Amino acid sequence: MLITSLLMSINQLLPVVILAVLLSLIVPLSQRQLSVYAVIGTLLSLVFVQGAAWLSQLFDHRGLEFIQMLLCIVIFIAALISCQQRKIAAALALIATMTLYLSHYMIYLVSFWHSRDTAEPLLLGTCLGVGICISFGVLLFFLLESIAKRVGEQPLVVLLALNATAKLLIFLDLASQIDLLDVTSNYLDWRGFLVENSELGRVLKALVGYEATPSKTALWVYVIAALAFITLVRVLKIKKTKEPVCGS
């Protein structure tokens, strides 16, 4: 239970921490703003968990999947808009990400918390996982901040593009589960290069959505969406710099 709780904490919290780091450097966001968004995201996750039974009855018992798919789209679009220094979009992306990931995490915690045999290792594993995620987030922040000072924010935009595009892979998985999309059965196998459940594999999955056995459909969506994200950011930035200043 200790190892399971630790891995669950890392899998569900690390994507939130990474997105918070990227947005805080690109937008940027203050610690106070991040704290406020974290509280709102946590509360919405609780509401989502409480209403999960009702939501699951919607759309022919596919309500939860549709809501999660909507969150994935919101994260992608909001992350794109946040590159234009829009703090509201950054807040929306972060809150939607917390709702997407923390709802699963809270269900896991509640499921095992009432058992005496599992409560202690659950608490210890959770604390260790939270500590690891926070430590990783701090190190990542200073690393990316140093890179941005040297070469500009373009590497951050690329990382954000890959991170946001990874949510579209979740969208594809959910759509495939409810037979909304027919994802190709042709899969690539990169397990000989890097196993998804390894330490580095987990970090890359949270950072850029790495999958050891992606479908060709997912790979095409990932590449096209990431390139579209980066291109749109570039185009919007050029358009913004060409806008005439009022009064000039």
N, C-alpha and C positions, 0 to 999 in steps of 0.2 A: 504493500500500500504506500510505503514511503517513496519508493522509486516511481510508482505510478502517479502519485500526487505531484512529485517534482517535475516529471515530464509533462503532465497535463498543464501545470502552471506555466512552464516554459512555452509550450505549444500555443496556449491561448493568450498569454500576456505579452510575449515578445513581439508579435506583429503590431500590437497597440503601441508599445514603447518605441519601436522603430519608426512608425509613422509620426508619432509625436516629436521625435528628434528631427526628422526631415522637415516637418512643417515649421517647427520652432526656428530652424535655420533659414528657411526660404522666405517665410512670410514677413518678419519673424513674430514669434509669440513669446510673451513673458511667462515667468513661472506662475504668476497669479492667474493669468488667462488659462494656462494649461490646467491649473488646479480646479478652476471653475468648470472647464469642459469635462474634466475627469469626474467631477461630482455629478454633472448632468448625465454623462454617459453611463455612469453606474446606476443612477436612478432609472434611466430608460431601460437598462438591461433588466433591472428588477421588475419593471412593469411588463416587459416582454416575456419574462419567465412566468409571471402571474397570469398573463393572458394567453399563454401558449396553448392551453387546452381549447380555448374558444377559437383562437386563430387557426388551429389545425383543422377545424370543421369547415372553414371557408373554401370556396373554389373546389368543390368535390374532394375535400380532405387533403388539399394541397396548399392550404393557406400559409403554413409555416415556410414552405419552400419558396412560395411567391414573395413573401415578405423578405426573406433572406436574399433572394435574387434582386429585389428592389434595392436593398441596402448595398449590394455589390455595385450596382449601376450608380447609385448616389455617391459612393466613395470615389469611383473613377472620375465622374464629372466634377465633383467638388474639389478633388485633388488637382485636377487640371485648372480650374478657375482660381484656386489658391495661389498658383504660380504668378498671378497678376497682383499679388500682394493683397488679396481679399481675405481678411481675417474671418469674415462670416463663413466663407467657403471652407476655410481651414478648420473652423470649429465644426462645421457640418460633417466634413470628412472624418475627423477624429471621433466625434460622437457616434456616427454611424458604424465606424470600425469597432468601437467599444461595445455597441449593442450587438453586433454580429458575433464577436468572439466571447465577450463576457457572459452572454446569456447561456452558452454551452458550459462555461466554466462554473457558473453559479448552480446550474442544475447538477453538475458533478459534485460540488461541495455539499449541497443540501442532501443529496442521495445517501452520502456516507457519514454525515456529521452526527446523526443520532445514534450511531452504533458505538458502544464503548471501546470495542476492539479496534476500530478504525479511526476514531476521533483524534487520538494522539499522533499517530504517524501521518494522518491527513494534515493536521495543523503544522507539523514539522516540515513535511514535504512542501506545503504551500508557502511557508515562510522562506524556505531555502530557494524555491522557485522565484518568488518575488524579489528576493535579494539578488539572485543571479541576473534577472531581467533588468533591474535598476542599475546594477553595476555595468552590465553590457551597454545599457543606454547612455550612461555617463561617458564611458570610453568611446562609444560611437560618436557622441556629440562632439567631443574634443577632436577626434580624428577628422570628422567631416568639416568642422569649423576650420581646422588647420588647412585642409585641402582647399576649402572655399577661399581662404585668404590668399592662397598661392595662385590658384588658377581660375578663380571665379565660381559662380554658383551653377554652371552648366553640369558638372558631375552630380550635383545634388538633384537637379531637375531630371537627369537620366535615371538616377536611383529611384526618385519618386515615381517616374513613369513606369518603371519595372515593377515597383511595389504596388501601384494602383492597378496596373494591368493584371497582376496576379489575382486580384479579386474577380476579374472576368473569368478566370479558370474555375473559381468556385462557382460562379454563375453557370458555367457549362456543366459542371458536375451535378448541380442541383437540377438544371433543366433536363439532363439525361435521366436522373432518378425518377422524375415524374413524367417521363416519355414526352416531354415537350420538344426536345431536340434529339436527333439521331446522330450521336457522335460516332465517328468512324471507329471501327474495331482494330484498325492498324495502329499499333503502339511501337514506340521506340524504347529501347532498353539501355539505360545509362548506368545501371547498377554496378557494372564493372568499373566505371569511372568514379562514381560517388554514390553511396547508399543514402537514401533519403532519411533514414532513421539514425544516421551517425551524427556526431556533434556538429560537424561542419554542414552536413545536410540539413539539419534542423535550422541552423542559422540562415543558410541560403534560402530555405523555404519561407521563413519569416521575412527575409529581406527582399527577395526578388521572386518568390513563388516557385522555387526549384521543385521539380518532380522527377523522380528517377525513371518512371515509365509513362511519359506523357503520350497522349494520342496525337496523331498528326493534325487533327482538327484543332486541338488545344494549342499546339505549337504554332500553327498558322495564325490563329487568333491572337496569341501572345505577341508574335513578331509584328503583325500589322497594327494592333492596337497601341503597342509601345512606340512604334515609329510615328503613328498618327498623333499620339500625345506629345511627343517631343517636337514634331513639326508645328502643331497648333500653338504650343507655347512660344516657339520662335516667331511665328507669324504674328501672333497677338502682341508680342513684345515690340516687334518692328513697327506695327501699326500704332502702338501706343506712343512710341518715340516720335512718330511723324505727325501726331495730332498737334494742331496749332495751340499755342498758349493763349488764353483769354487776355485781351488787352494789349497783345503784341501787334 
